[in-house]
Amino acid sequence: MSKVALITGGSRGIGEAISKKFASVGYNIIINFKQSVEKAQKLKIQLEKDFNIEVMLSQANLSKEKDIII
């Protein structure tokens, strides 16, 4: 069974560091981000290449209920 981590704000700053840490120990990652699609896509490619994991991107402002799709 694969381990998966959902990282909010996962494409920059502390969130990016957390994404990299989870990836380094074998977790597949879901990166939630609010603004920069380009930055999130770049990180996705890097993590998949460096750690041989799967990365999914989710663009949403989690402080706004309308952005959350369940």
CYANA upper distance limits for C-alpha pairs under 8 A (distance plus 0.5 A):
  2 SER  CA     27 TYR  CA      7.68
  2 SER  CA     28 ASN  CA      7.71
  3 LYS  CA     26 GLY  CA      7.92
  3 LYS  CA     27 TYR  CA      5.49
  3 LYS  CA     28 ASN  CA      6.62
  4 VAL  CA     27 TYR  CA      5.75
  4 VAL  CA     28 ASN  CA      5.18
  4 VAL  CA     29 ILE  CA      6.09
  4 VAL  CA     30 ILE  CA      7.81
  5 ALA  CA     22 PHE  CA      7.70
  5 ALA  CA     27 TYR  CA      6.88
  5 ALA  CA     28 ASN  CA      6.89
  5 ALA  CA     29 ILE  CA      5.51
  5 ALA  CA     30 ILE  CA      6.65
  6 LEU  CA     29 ILE  CA      6.49
  6 LEU  CA     30 ILE  CA      5.14
  6 LEU  CA     31 ILE  CA      6.63
  6 LEU  CA     32 ASN  CA      7.72
  7 ILE  CA     15 GLY  CA      7.07
  7 ILE  CA     18 ILE  CA      7.94
  7 ILE  CA     19 SER  CA      6.98
  7 ILE  CA     29 ILE  CA      7.72
  7 ILE  CA     30 ILE  CA      6.66
  7 ILE  CA     31 ILE  CA      5.67
  7 ILE  CA     32 ASN  CA      6.50
  8 THR  CA     15 GLY  CA      7.26
  8 THR  CA     31 ILE  CA      6.84
  8 THR  CA     32 ASN  CA      5.21
  8 THR  CA     33 PHE  CA      6.99
  9 GLY  CA     15 GLY  CA      5.71
  9 GLY  CA     16 GLU  CA      8.05
  9 GLY  CA     31 ILE  CA      7.70
  9 GLY  CA     32 ASN  CA      6.14
  9 GLY  CA     33 PHE  CA      5.47
  9 GLY  CA     34 LYS  CA      7.66
 10 GLY  CA     14 ILE  CA      8.10
 10 GLY  CA     15 GLY  CA      4.45
 10 GLY  CA     16 GLU  CA      5.30
 10 GLY  CA     17 ALA  CA      8.42
 10 GLY  CA     18 ILE  CA      7.70
 10 GLY  CA     19 SER  CA      6.47
 10 GLY  CA     31 ILE  CA      5.52
 10 GLY  CA     32 ASN  CA      6.26
 10 GLY  CA     33 PHE  CA      6.65
 11 SER  CA     15 GLY  CA      6.59
 11 SER  CA     16 GLU  CA      5.26
 11 SER  CA     19 SER  CA      8.22
 11 SER  CA     31 ILE  CA      7.12
 11 SER  CA     32 ASN  CA      7.96
 11 SER  CA     33 PHE  CA      6.66
 11 SER  CA     39 LYS  CA      7.15
 11 SER  CA     40 ALA  CA      5.66
 11 SER  CA     43 LEU  CA      7.19
 12 ARG  CA     16 GLU  CA      5.03
 12 ARG  CA     17 ALA  CA      8.14
 12 ARG  CA     39 LYS  CA      8.45
 13 GLY  CA     17 ALA  CA      7.06
 14 ILE  CA     18 ILE  CA      6.68
 15 GLY  CA     19 SER  CA      6.61
 16 GLU  CA     20 LYS  CA      6.73
 17 ALA  CA     21 LYS  CA      6.71
 18 ILE  CA     22 PHE  CA      6.72
 19 SER  CA     23 ALA  CA      6.61
 19 SER  CA     29 ILE  CA      7.44
 19 SER  CA     31 ILE  CA      7.99
 20 LYS  CA     24 SER  CA      6.53
 20 LYS  CA     47 LEU  CA      7.47
 21 LYS  CA     25 VAL  CA      7.21
 22 PHE  CA     26 GLY  CA      7.12
 22 PHE  CA     27 TYR  CA      5.91
 22 PHE  CA     28 ASN  CA      8.34
 22 PHE  CA     29 ILE  CA      8.04
 23 ALA  CA     27 TYR  CA      5.50
 23 ALA  CA     28 ASN  CA      6.92
 23 ALA  CA     29 ILE  CA      7.36
 23 ALA  CA     47 LEU  CA      7.28
 23 ALA  CA     51 PHE  CA      6.69
 23 ALA  CA     53 ILE  CA      7.39
 24 SER  CA     51 PHE  CA      6.56
 26 GLY  CA     51 PHE  CA      7.73
 26 GLY  CA     53 ILE  CA      7.27
 27 TYR  CA     53 ILE  CA      7.46
 28 ASN  CA     53 ILE  CA      5.87
 28 ASN  CA     54 GLU  CA      5.51
 28 ASN  CA     55 VAL  CA      6.41
 29 ILE  CA     53 ILE  CA      8.29
 29 ILE  CA     54 GLU  CA      7.00
 29 ILE  CA     55 VAL  CA      5.32
 29 ILE  CA     56 MET  CA      6.82
 30 ILE  CA     55 VAL  CA      6.24
 30 ILE  CA     56 MET  CA      5.18
 30 ILE  CA     57 LEU  CA      6.26
 30 ILE  CA     58 SER  CA      7.53
 31 ILE  CA     40 ALA  CA      8.13
 31 ILE  CA     55 VAL  CA      7.72
 31 ILE  CA     56 MET  CA      6.72
 31 ILE  CA     57 LEU  CA      5.46
 31 ILE  CA     58 SER  CA      6.54
 32 ASN  CA     57 LEU  CA      6.57
 32 ASN  CA     58 SER  CA      5.14
 32 ASN  CA     59 GLN  CA      6.17
 32 ASN  CA     60 ALA  CA      7.18
 33 PHE  CA     37 VAL  CA      8.42
 33 PHE  CA     40 ALA  CA      7.68
 33 PHE  CA     57 LEU  CA      8.12
 33 PHE  CA     58 SER  CA      6.84
 33 PHE  CA     59 GLN  CA      5.46
 33 PHE  CA     60 ALA  CA      6.66
 33 PHE  CA     61 ASN  CA      7.85
 34 LYS  CA     59 GLN  CA      5.92
 34 LYS  CA     60 ALA  CA      5.73
 34 LYS  CA     61 ASN  CA      5.78
 35 GLN  CA     59 GLN  CA      7.89
 36 SER  CA     40 ALA  CA      6.83
 37 VAL  CA     41 GLN  CA      6.56
 37 VAL  CA     59 GLN  CA      8.22
 38 GLU  CA     42 LYS  CA      6.65
 39 LYS  CA     43 LEU  CA      6.76
 40 ALA  CA     44 LYS  CA      6.63
 40 ALA  CA     57 LEU  CA      7.69
 41 GLN  CA     45 ILE  CA      6.80
 41 GLN  CA     57 LEU  CA      8.17
 42 LYS  CA     46 GLN  CA      6.79
 43 LEU  CA     47 LEU  CA      6.55
 44 LYS  CA     48 GLU  CA      6.64
 44 LYS  CA     55 VAL  CA      6.26
 44 LYS  CA     56 MET  CA      8.00
 44 LYS  CA     57 LEU  CA      8.15
 45 ILE  CA     49 LYS  CA      6.62
 46 GLN  CA     50 ASP  CA      6.42
 47 LEU  CA     51 PHE  CA      6.17
 47 LEU  CA     52 ASN  CA      7.82
 47 LEU  CA     53 ILE  CA      7.53
 47 LEU  CA     55 VAL  CA      7.92
 48 GLU  CA     52 ASN  CA      5.47
 48 GLU  CA     53 ILE  CA      5.48
 48 GLU  CA     54 GLU  CA      6.38
 48 GLU  CA     55 VAL  CA      7.06
 49 LYS  CA     53 ILE  CA      8.23
 60 ALA  CA     67 ASP  CA      5.85
 60 ALA  CA     68 ILE  CA      7.24
 61 ASN  CA     67 ASP  CA      6.42
 61 ASN  CA     68 ILE  CA      8.21
 62 LEU  CA     67 ASP  CA      7.00
 62 LEU  CA     68 ILE  CA      6.87
 64 LYS  CA     68 ILE  CA      7.69
